Amino acid sequence: MHRSDPASNTTCSDASSADLLNSSCFCLTLDRNALCAALEREADDPEFCRSFVSPRSHLFSNVPMFIPKADLAAMQDVVSAIHSVSQLPAYRDRVMSWAPEIARFDPGPVGAFMGFDFHLTQDGPKLIEVNTNAGGAFLNNLLARAQRACCAPMDVHAGGFSLRDFPTEVVAMFEAEWRLQGPGRPLRRIAIVDDHPEEQYLYPEFVLARQLLARAGYDAVVASPDAFSFTGTELLLDGLAVDLVYNRLVDFSLEQPEHEALRHAYVTRAAAVTPNPHNHALYADKRNLVVLSNPEELLRMGVEEGVVHILQAVPQTIVLTRENAPQLWAARKAMFFKPMRGYGSKAVYRGDKITRGVFEGIANGEYVAQAFAPPSGRMMRVDGEAASRKVDVRIYAYAGKALLVAARLYQGQTTNFRTPGGGFAPVFAV
């Protein structure tokens, strides 16, 4: 089915490029009834949509994001390149030099559901950050399935990925993490963990994750970390041992008192924790972008020239200090300032909007300054009026391999789920 936008002389089906589709295709592709049916089926809960999706009115966008196949391939190359660099001893030594002590311990797992976030620019995709607790994959898998062909021929393999393989790959990922820890016993019980999980905005996907793992034969539970106890040899929840923790906490070093049981289980290998403090230090500390965006340093570390070229997709990043603060203040309008160990766009500042007082307060060596890579846009209709939304593209990956790609549409300085017409959106390759 192809539709014309009534306000345009150009039909969506005539669009020959991603830019044209994103700027002129206003038709709605999301079949919300089909999405709710899929969510309720996967969650084994007929009230799932009413309870968890309807109150989150900006969780899903009604429109898709179109991306050139070349950009999608370039993003996957960046994911693979960063994984390959992370295996080099010189790189590991460098990034672990500023990591907390607990993060220098490597029990084996490489990190489930890594998130690589990109902005699409005129110069190609730019990697703006890496996250170790990237949320949304379970939701986006079902979202991509619930689309009607509308703007253009839409491949069911959204973004080039086979959605039918997603459950199989997720189970294989957690099983691989278990084997990498090398416990020598069967994997039986998996806990999906976050602080006060039922209060989290993405709690619906915790339920989906639990049900997917349960269907694979595992005893899967959703739990808050303060519900655990540690015996010295076992991590217990409700008196039963937990083998693997799918960690969604933003306390990346497990420092908070309520995370003590998890911390002890991690450092003693009593349970596999993924992603874990070592994974965060290796991939997601913002200081790592300083290294990844420095071609000369990468070459000195022994990174191949071809990989260095791929990593030019990482905008130049430097640590903000008292010494370089005057130069960075002068150049601030072309910069974005982020806390080194931040998450979820917390306490980030766009350079052209930051005040002198705030800037002076963050020039203490705890922030990085990243060359600003402007996000691309997606036009849509909101309440009958044409509106533009910014776009952030996320690749969910494991061990350097992309699992799924999705977009987030938003308005404002950073991604959020408060924008009319915004939210998660499926990606289709053009």
TAMOZI-V334963 format. One record per residue. N is the residue number from 1. RES is the residue in one letter. SS is DSSP state (h for helix, s for strand, l for the rest). NEAR is the number of other ideal C-beta (glycine too) atoms within 10 Angstrom. D_FIRST is the distance of its C-alpha to the first C-alpha in Angstrom with 1 decimal. Layout:
n = <N:N>
res = <RES:RES>
ss = <SS:SS>
near = <NEAR:NEAR>
d_first = <D_FIRST:D_FIRST>
This chain:
n = <1:2:3:4:5:6:7:8:9:10:11:12:13:14:15:16:17:18:19:20:21:22:23:24:25:26:27:28:29:30:31:32:33:34:35:36:37:38:39:40:41:42:43:44:45:46:47:48:49:50:51:52:53:54:55:56:57:58:59:60:61:62:63:64:65:66:67:68:69:70:71:72:73:74:75:76:77:78:79:80:81:82:83:84:85:86:87:88:89:90:91:92:93:94:95:96:97:98:99:100:101:102:103:104:105:106:107:108:109:110:111:112:113:114:115:116:117:118:119:120:121:122:123:124:125:126:127:128:129:130:131:132:133:134:135:136:137:138:139:140:141:142:143:144:145:146:147:148:149:150:151:152:153:154:155:156:157:158:159:160:161:162:163:164:165:166:167:168:169:170:171:172:173:174:175:176:177:178:179:180:181:182:183:184:185:186:187:188:189:190:191:192:193:194:195:196:197:198:199:200:201:202:203:204:205:206:207:208:209:210:211:212:213:214:215:216:217:218:219:220:221:222:223:224:225:226:227:228:229:230:231:232:233:234:235:236:237:238:239:240:241:242:243:244:245:246:247:248:249:250:251:252:253:254:255:256:257:258:259:260:261:262:263:264:265:266:267:268:269:270:271:272:273:274:275:276:277:278:279:280:281:282:283:284:285:286:287:288:289:290:291:292:293:294:295:296:297:298:299:300:301:302:303:304:305:306:307:308:309:310:311:312:313:314:315:316:317:318:319:320:321:322:323:324:325:326:327:328:329:330:331:332:333:334:335:336:337:338:339:340:341:342:343:344:345:346:347:348:349:350:351:352:353:354:355:356:357:358:359:360:361:362:363:364:365:366:367:368:369:370:371:372:373:374:375:376:377:378:379:380:381:382:383:384:385:386:387:388:389:390:391:392:393:394:395:396:397:398:399:400:401:402:403:404:405:406:407:408:409:410:411:412:413:414:415:416:417:418:419:420:421:422:423:424:425:426:427:428:429:430>
res = <M:H:R:S:D:P:A:S:N:T:T:C:S:D:A:S:S:A:D:L:L:N:S:S:C:F:C:L:T:L:D:R:N:A:L:C:A:A:L:E:R:E:A:D:D:P:E:F:C:R:S:F:V:S:P:R:S:H:L:F:S:N:V:P:M:F:I:P:K:A:D:L:A:A:M:Q:D:V:V:S:A:I:H:S:V:S:Q:L:P:A:Y:R:D:R:V:M:S:W:A:P:E:I:A:R:F:D:P:G:P:V:G:A:F:M:G:F:D:F:H:L:T:Q:D:G:P:K:L:I:E:V:N:T:N:A:G:G:A:F:L:N:N:L:L:A:R:A:Q:R:A:C:C:A:P:M:D:V:H:A:G:G:F:S:L:R:D:F:P:T:E:V:V:A:M:F:E:A:E:W:R:L:Q:G:P:G:R:P:L:R:R:I:A:I:V:D:D:H:P:E:E:Q:Y:L:Y:P:E:F:V:L:A:R:Q:L:L:A:R:A:G:Y:D:A:V:V:A:S:P:D:A:F:S:F:T:G:T:E:L:L:L:D:G:L:A:V:D:L:V:Y:N:R:L:V:D:F:S:L:E:Q:P:E:H:E:A:L:R:H:A:Y:V:T:R:A:A:A:V:T:P:N:P:H:N:H:A:L:Y:A:D:K:R:N:L:V:V:L:S:N:P:E:E:L:L:R:M:G:V:E:E:G:V:V:H:I:L:Q:A:V:P:Q:T:I:V:L:T:R:E:N:A:P:Q:L:W:A:A:R:K:A:M:F:F:K:P:M:R:G:Y:G:S:K:A:V:Y:R:G:D:K:I:T:R:G:V:F:E:G:I:A:N:G:E:Y:V:A:Q:A:F:A:P:P:S:G:R:M:M:R:V:D:G:E:A:A:S:R:K:V:D:V:R:I:Y:A:Y:A:G:K:A:L:L:V:A:A:R:L:Y:Q:G:Q:T:T:N:F:R:T:P:G:G:G:F:A:P:V:F:A:V>
ss = <l:l:l:s:l:l:l:l:l:l:s:h:h:h:l:l:l:h:h:h:h:h:h:h:l:l:l:l:l:s:l:h:h:h:h:h:h:h:h:h:h:h:h:l:l:l:l:h:h:h:h:h:h:l:l:l:l:l:l:s:l:l:l:l:s:s:s:l:h:h:h:h:h:h:h:h:h:h:h:h:h:h:h:h:h:h:l:l:h:h:h:h:h:h:h:h:l:l:l:l:h:h:h:h:l:l:l:l:l:l:l:l:l:s:s:s:s:s:s:s:s:l:l:s:s:s:s:s:s:s:s:l:l:l:l:l:h:h:h:h:h:h:h:h:h:l:s:l:l:l:l:l:l:l:l:l:l:h:h:h:l:l:h:h:h:h:h:h:h:h:h:h:h:h:h:h:h:h:h:h:h:l:l:l:l:l:l:l:s:s:s:s:s:l:l:l:h:h:h:l:l:l:h:h:h:h:h:h:h:h:h:h:h:h:h:l:l:l:s:s:s:s:s:l:h:h:h:s:s:s:l:l:l:l:s:s:s:l:l:s:s:l:l:s:s:s:s:l:l:l:l:l:l:l:l:l:h:h:h:h:h:h:h:h:h:h:h:l:l:l:l:s:s:s:l:l:h:h:h:h:h:h:h:l:l:l:l:h:h:h:h:h:l:l:h:h:h:h:h:h:l:l:l:l:h:h:h:h:h:h:h:h:h:s:l:l:s:s:s:s:l:l:l:l:h:h:h:h:h:h:l:h:h:h:s:s:s:s:s:l:l:l:l:l:l:l:l:l:s:s:l:l:l:l:l:h:h:h:h:h:h:h:l:l:l:l:s:s:s:s:s:l:l:l:l:s:s:s:s:s:s:s:l:l:s:s:s:s:s:s:s:s:s:s:s:s:s:s:l:l:s:s:s:s:s:s:s:s:s:s:l:l:l:l:l:l:l:l:l:l:l:l:s:s:s:s:s:s:s:l>
near = <9:15:16:15:17:6:10:13:8:13:15:19:16:12:20:9:11:22:15:17:23:25:18:19:27:20:20:17:21:20:16:13:10:14:20:18:15:19:23:17:13:18:22:12:16:12:9:21:19:12:15:20:18:11:9:14:11:16:20:22:26:19:27:29:26:24:26:16:12:13:19:25:12:16:27:20:17:24:23:17:24:25:20:15:24:18:11:15:9:14:22:19:10:16:20:17:9:15:21:16:10:17:21:13:12:16:19:16:23:23:26:28:25:27:21:25:19:29:18:27:15:6:9:15:26:22:23:22:24:25:20:26:22:22:21:21:22:27:22:27:26:22:25:26:17:19:21:14:16:20:27:23:9:19:12:12:14:23:26:16:21:11:18:11:13:21:16:11:14:23:16:13:21:25:14:15:25:22:14:16:19:10:17:6:7:7:18:14:18:26:26:22:24:22:16:10:17:11:9:15:11:18:19:22:25:23:22:23:22:22:18:21:22:14:13:16:10:19:15:21:19:18:17:17:24:15:14:23:15:18:12:7:9:15:26:17:19:10:6:13:14:25:21:27:26:25:30:23:20:16:16:23:18:24:12:14:7:15:20:16:22:27:20:18:24:24:16:14:14:22:28:29:29:27:28:31:27:24:23:25:25:26:22:23:23:20:20:27:23:22:19:26:21:18:16:8:16:23:13:10:18:11:22:13:10:10:18:19:12:20:21:15:23:27:19:14:23:18:17:23:14:10:10:14:17:10:11:20:17:8:13:21:11:11:24:24:22:24:15:17:18:18:16:14:16:10:14:18:21:15:19:11:10:18:9:9:7:13:18:12:10:18:20:11:13:16:23:24:28:25:16:19:18:12:22:22:15:25:16:23:16:15:7:7:7:14:16:15:27:20:23:21:25:24:26:26:27:22:17:16:14:19:20:25:28:25:29:25:27:24:16:13:13:17:21:15:17:11:19:14:20:28:26:21:28:27:23:28:20:21>
d_first = <0.0:3.8:6.7:10.3:13.1:15.4:18.4:17.5:17.7:15.5:11.7:10.4:9.0:12.6:14.2:16.7:18.4:18.4:20.5:18.2:15.2:17.7:19.3:16.6:13.3:13.9:10.8:11.7:10.4:13.4:13.5:17.2:18.0:16.8:18.8:21.8:21.8:21.9:24.6:26.7:26.5:27.5:30.2:31.4:31.7:29.9:31.0:29.7:26.9:29.3:32.1:30.7:27.2:27.4:30.6:29.0:26.6:26.0:25.6:21.8:19.7:16.3:15.0:15.2:17.7:17.1:20.2:21.5:22.3:25.9:26.3:25.1:27.7:30.3:30.0:30.4:33.4:34.9:34.6:36.4:39.0:40.0:40.4:42.6:44.7:45.2:47.0:49.7:53.1:53.7:50.4:51.1:54.6:53.4:50.8:53.0:55.9:54.3:52.8:54.5:56.9:54.7:51.8:54.1:54.2:51.6:51.3:48.7:45.1:42.9:40.6:37.5:34.3:35.4:33.2:33.0:31.7:30.6:30.0:28.0:30.3:30.7:33.2:30.8:30.4:33.5:34.6:35.9:37.2:37.3:37.3:38.8:37.5:33.9:32.0:28.4:27.6:27.4:25.1:22.8:22.5:21.0:19.0:17.1:16.3:14.9:11.7:8.1:5.8:5.5:8.1:8.4:8.5:10.1:13.1:14.3:17.6:17.3:19.8:20.9:22.4:22.0:21.5:23.1:26.2:26.6:28.9:31.0:31.5:32.5:35.1:36.3:36.7:38.9:40.9:41.4:42.7:45.1:46.4:46.9:49.3:51.1:52.4:53.4:52.1:48.9:46.2:46.1:45.3:42.8:42.9:40.1:42.3:42.0:44.3:43.7:40.4:39.3:39.7:37.5:34.1:32.5:34.4:31.2:30.7:34.3:33.7:30.7:33.0:35.8:33.7:32.3:35.9:37.3:35.0:36.4:39.8:41.1:42.9:40.7:41.6:40.8:43.9:45.7:48.1:51.1:50.8:51.9:55.4:56.9:59.8:60.7:59.0:55.9:53.2:53.2:50.8:52.0:54.7:52.5:52.1:48.8:48.2:45.3:44.1:40.5:41.8:39.7:42.8:43.2:46.9:46.5:50.2:50.7:53.5:53.1:55.7:53.1:51.7:55.0:54.3:51.3:53.3:56.0:53.7:52.1:55.3:56.9:53.9:54.1:50.3:47.6:45.9:42.6:41.9:45.6:47.9:48.4:44.6:44.3:47.3:46.1:42.6:42.0:45.2:44.4:47.6:46.0:43.8:47.0:47.7:44.2:44.0:47.5:47.4:51.2:51.6:49.0:50.7:54.0:52.6:51.8:48.0:46.8:46.1:42.5:41.8:43.6:41.3:38.1:39.7:39.9:36.6:38.8:40.0:43.7:45.2:48.8:50.8:51.9:55.7:58.6:59.5:56.3:55.3:56.7:54.6:51.4:52.0:52.2:49.0:47.2:44.6:43.0:43.3:41.9:44.4:43.8:46.2:47.0:46.2:43.7:40.4:37.4:38.1:41.4:44.0:42.2:42.9:41.3:44.1:43.6:43.9:46.6:50.0:53.3:54.5:51.5:51.7:55.4:54.8:52.3:54.3:56.1:54.6:52.0:49.1:47.3:46.2:43.0:41.9:39.0:35.6:33.3:29.9:26.7:24.5:21.1:20.3:18.6:19.3:22.0:23.3:21.6:23.3:22.2:23.9:24.5:24.9:26.8:25.5:27.5:26.2:27.9:28.4:29.9:32.4:35.3:38.2:36.4:33.3:29.9:28.4:25.4:24.1:22.9:23.1:24.9:24.2:27.3:29.6:33.3:35.6:34.2:31.3:31.4:29.5:30.7:28.2:25.8:22.2:23.7:24.3:22.9:19.6:17.9:18.3:16.0:17.9:17.1>
